[in-house]
Amino acid sequence: MAKTRIGILGYGNLGRGVELSCRQNDDMELVALFTRRDPASVKPLTEGVAVYSADDLAAHRDDIDVLVICGGSANDLPEQTPACARLFNVVDSFDTHANIPTHFANVDAAAQEAGTVAVISAGWDPGMFSLARLYATSILPEGADYTFWGRGVSQGHSDAIRRIEGVADARQYTVPVPEALEAVRAGEMPELTTRQKHTRECFVVAKEGADKAAIEKAIVEMPNYFADYDTTVTFITQEELDRDHAGIPHGGSVIRSGATGANGEHTHVIEYSLKLDSNPEFTGSVLVACARAAHRLSQEGQKGCKTLFDIPPAYLSAASAEDLRAHLL
């Protein structure tokens, strides 16, 4: 069996998640890591994997079937993905929902010109949750969609807290409001505000002598992050944070409530949920499945930018079409 040769750009939590997923898939071979750090300082978990400077990407164009880009959506991926799509088939996890159309257009222009395949916004939301929303709204056109995230660590919100003066470290959890979740699962189709759907829990380590009241005020009033939510702030020690909040769990549910019948008399609820012990490892696993699909699409002669909406489900799987029909259909 010919293996898909994978390269990883960026070796943080997500990059390691992709590496671990490659080790679980016999049709994948991790051949190279690319980093903006000193390559000598990066020690892969997988023996024999070469580490190169990100500046040397072009020199390895012929060695890699798909490059998985593991940068951040705010500053890295808008630049990295179009640039890399001019050299490789690529996959990224761009997750700024409002900017996906612009990102798609930029990446598509680069990939169309280069003749490569670029899969963007692969992960769980956007990604697997997006597919759940598409399937559910297609089946139940009359209804309402609800997406609940958590309980889980929001890495971006945690970072926003850490940037506040006087904060040494922090973790922020997004938590669904139980009453809202129960109403949606009961098929009641409520109209919910942002505040009614989620709360935010913040665990903060303050620097010695820091003004805790000022820190709490800065958190709960922070626009775009906490101001629209009921937010609790709990100050703890670094030891407590390291002991009780070291993991990166996440998850959530996509729920579609809809009605059928001549008068809408029959109610249906579709729910897709995830409970993730490690957000980056799960996201890395989605990226690897999409890398498999990107390679297949490229081998067929396709080019341009794709999302999970554009990928046949069978292309994500290492199993043959015959095996899928026999065991999963």
N, C-alpha and C positions, 0 to 999 in steps of 0.2 A: 504494500500500500504506500503510495507516494504521500509524503507528509507536507502539510502547509508550513512553510518556514515563516516564523513570526519574529518580528523585531518589536521592541518596546522603547518608546521615547518617554522618559520620565520614570524615575524609580522611587516614588514615594509609596504611600499605602496602596493606591490603586495599581501602580506598576507591579508591586509585589503580589497583589491579587490576581493580576493577569498571569504572572509567572506561575503561581500555584495552580491556576486553572489549566495552563498548558501541560503541567505535569500529570493532570488527571485525564487528558485526552490523547489517546494513542496516535491520532492522526495529526497532531500538532507538534512542532519542533521549535523551541525557542532557540534562536541562533545568535541574537545580539541584543544588548542593552545600550541605549544612548542617553547620556546625561549631560546636564549643564555644569555639574560638579566636576571635580578632578576625577577622571575615570579610575585612577588608582585607589581612590577612597571608597569606591562602591564594591561591595562584596555580594554577588548574587547568591541566592539560596540554591541554585542549580549548578552543579559542578560542570565546568567546561564551557560555560557561556561567556562569550567575549563582551567586554565593556569598552565603549568608544565615546569620544566626545560628540555632543550633538552637532558640532561644527563639521563632523566627518560623515554626515548622513549620505550625501550624494555619492561618496566613494563606495557605498555598499548597496547601491541601487539594484544590482543583479543578484544579490545574496538573499533577498527578502521577498516573500510573496505578499505579505500584508504587514504594515506597520501599525501598531496599536499606540495611539497617542494618549498619554496619561497626564496631561497638564490640566490646569484650572480653566473654568469657563469664562471667568472675568477677564483675564489678561492673556492667557496662553493660547487657548484653542482658536480664537478668532484669527490669530496670526499663523499659528503652527499648522493647522489643518489644511488651509489652502496651499501653503508653501510645500508641505509634505505631499499633498495630492498631485503635485507636479512631478514627483519622483516615484511614488509608490501607490499601490492600493492601500487605503488607510481606513481605520475605524477610530471614532472618538466618542466621548460621553458628554458632549456639550449639553448643559442642562438649564440654561437661562431661557425659559419657555417663550418669553415675549420676543426674544431675538433669534429664535430658530429660523424664521423665514429669511432674514438677512444672512445668517450664517450659511444656510442651504444655498442661497444664490451665489455667494462668494466661493464656496467650495465647489459647487457644480461648474462654475465657469472654469476653474483651474483643472478639475478632473476631466471635463469634456475636451479641453485643449490638449491635455496630456494623454488621453485615452485610458485613464485609470478609473477604478471604482472606489468611491469614498462613502462609507456608511457613517452617518453622524447621529448624535443624540441617542446612542445605544446605552441602556442601563435599565433601571426599573421605573424611574419617572423623571424625564421621558424615557420610553422604552416599553417594558412589559406592561406598565399601567396604561400606556397609550394604546397598545393593542387591545387591552381589556375594554377601554372606552369605545374603541372603534367597533369591536364585535358586538358589544351590548347595545350601542345606539343603532346599529344596523338591524338588529333583531327586534328591538323595541323602539320604534321611531317616536312614539308618543310616550314621553316620560321625562325624567330628570336625572342628571348625573351628579354624583357626589364623590369627592376624593378626600380621604382622611389619611394624614401622615402620622406615623409614630405608634406607640411611644418609642422615640429614638433620638439619637444625638444628631443635631444639626451642626455640621462642621463649620459652615459659613457663619452661622449665628454665634457659635462659640468663639470664632476668630474675632468677630465684631466686638464682643465683650472684652476679649484680651487686649484690644487696642485702646480701651478706656484708661485714662490716667489713674494709676494706683492699683491696677489689676495685675496680679502675677500670673494667674492661670484661671481657666473657667471651662465648664461644660454646660451646654444648653440642650434641653430636651423639648421636643415638640410632642404634645399630648392631645389626643382627640378628647372632646367633651363627651362623656358617656351618654348623657341624655340625648344629645344630637345624633350620636351613632345609633342608639337604640331606636329612635324615631325613624331614621332612614331605613334601618333594617326591617322595620315593621311595615314599610311601604307607605308611610304617611306623606312622603314628598314635601317636607317642610321647606320654606324659604329661610335660609340661614345666612347670617352675616359672618364675616371673618372671625369676629370675637366669639360667636356662638359655636363655631366648629372646633377650634383648637385653643389650648392654653400653652404657655411657655414656662418651663421651670429652669431656673438658672442657679448653678452651683459655682460660687466664686471664691477664689483665694485672693485676699487683699494683701498688698504689700504692707510691710510694717509701717505703722503710723498713717496709713491712708485714710481718707475720709469716706467711711463706708456709706454714710447717708448720701453723699454726692455721687458715689458709684451707683448706688441703687437708683437714684433719680435719673442718672444718665442712661441706665439700661431701660427702665420702664417707659421713658419718653423718647427713645430712639426711633426716628421715623423709618418706615419700610422694614423694620425688624421686630420691634416690640410694642410700639405705640398703639397698634390696632388689636392687641391681645391682652387678656388678663395674664399678667406676668408675676411670678413669685421669684424672689431673689433670696438665696440662702448662702450665708458666708460660712465656709469650712476651711480646714487646714489643708496644706498641700498633701500631707500624709493621707487624709481622708479622701481627697480627690483621687490620688494615685491608687488607693485601695478599692474604692467603691465605684469609680467612674473611668476606669482605664479602657474599657471596651468601646467599640463603635457600632452598637446595634442600631437597627432602624427597621422600617417596614410601614405597613398601612393597608388601606383597603380602597378599592374602586367599586362603587355601588351604583347600579342603574335600577331605578324603580320605573316601571312602565305598565301600561294598561292595554288590554286587547278586548275584543268583543264588539258587538254592534253599538253598544253604548258605553264602552270602556268599563264594563262591569267586572272584568277579571284583572286582578293585580298580580304582577310578577316582580321579583327582585333577583337581580344577578349580582353576585359579589365575587370579586377576585381579591385575595389578600396575601400579604407577604409578612413573614416574621423572620427578620434577618439578624443573626448573631454577629455578622461582620458585613457592614455595608460595602466596604471596598472589595472584599473577596467575592461577594455576590455580583457586584457590578463588573468586576473583572471577568467573572464567568460568562456574563452576558456578552461582553466585548469579544471574548474568544469565540463564542458561537457565531457572532456576527462576522468575525474574521474568516471563519470557515465559509460563510455565505458569500462574503466579498470575493474570496478567491474563486469560488465556483462561478459567480457572475462574470468575473474577469476572464476566466477560461472560456466562457461562452461568447466572448467578444463584446460584452456590455461595457458601458462607461458612464461616467457622471456620478452625481451625488444621489444617495439612496437613504431612506430611513427604514425602520422596521415595517412600515406600511407597504414598502415596495419589495420586500423579500419573501419569496415563497417559504412557508413554514418548514418544509422538508429540507431546505437548503441550510437551516440552522443545525441540523442533526448529522451526526457521523454515520447514522444507520442508513442502509439502502432503502430505496422506495419499497421494495418487496418486504423488508423487515418492518418498516413502519406500518404498512397495510396489515401485516400479519399480527403485530403485537400492540399497536397503539390506536388503530382505527376502530 
